[in-house]
Amino acid sequence: RWFGFREVDPRTKAPMVRQVFDSVATNYDLMNDLMSGGIHRLWKSDLIELIRPRPGMTLLDVAGGTGDISFRFLEAAGGPAQAFVCDINEKMILVGRDRAVDRGVLSGVDWIVGDAETLPLKSRSVDVYTIAFGLRNVTRIDAALAEARRVLRPGGRFFCLEFSRVVLPVLRDVYDRYSFTVLPRLGQMVAGDREAYQYLVESIRQFPDQRSLVGRIEAAGFGQVRYRNLTGGIAAIHSGWRL
Ligand code: SAM
């Protein structure tokens, strides 16, 4: 059952996504913890485990926001490695850069303002591409997937961590109620922006389910595409090889 579900219009999606992340940037990390009860941290750890970072690797973290995936990647690499955080929203990038300074991460990470659909990177230039809670915000998913393939070196890997379809019926009901009642209220209380969190719920609802996304990633030319459900399918990690 869906409460007050409204379609996101693709023609107005990009300016709306911009406005949403402009509005939440300064509270983004706090809200992430509050809304997910900290679970997003476990999901990000799962992603890093799958990537198995090593010294010398180059990561491109698209829709990288405030840098979570890149910081974790560099820490796990256990030696010099390179991360590019690319996000369309400058405010998110600026918050990320401040966080990097606070953490003492002064080298190994570069911050780029850019669109997932037209990445400002050379073809075949990175070993790993990640997009965490980003693909559902992109207007043309297939254009973003084609760009992912273009920038990856042959033998490189693609990873997408994103909200997905809950596979356990009992959990589905609880999750729906939480999404349409608690979440927007939390958004109102902490970020003063109910609409932004309403958008979050709607964008999750409209995003392709696990199997459909496998099909889209395969259609973009990736090999051995698979997924792993996290917390009963609330989120999933999709991966594929750039052949
Ligand atoms: N990856 C981070 C994380 O996991 O905490 C941030 C995720 S945040 C929910 C989504 C991010 O996607 C926002 O920072 C937003 O600006 C960015 N974004 C939206 N559309 C984008 C696009 N077309 N290209 C690049 N980034 C985009």
Residues whose N, C-alpha, C, O or C-beta is under 5 A from the ligand:
A	BS01	SAM	V17 F21 V62 A63 G64 G65 T66 D68 C86 D87 I88 N89 M92 G114 D115 A116 E117 A132 F133 G134 N137 V138
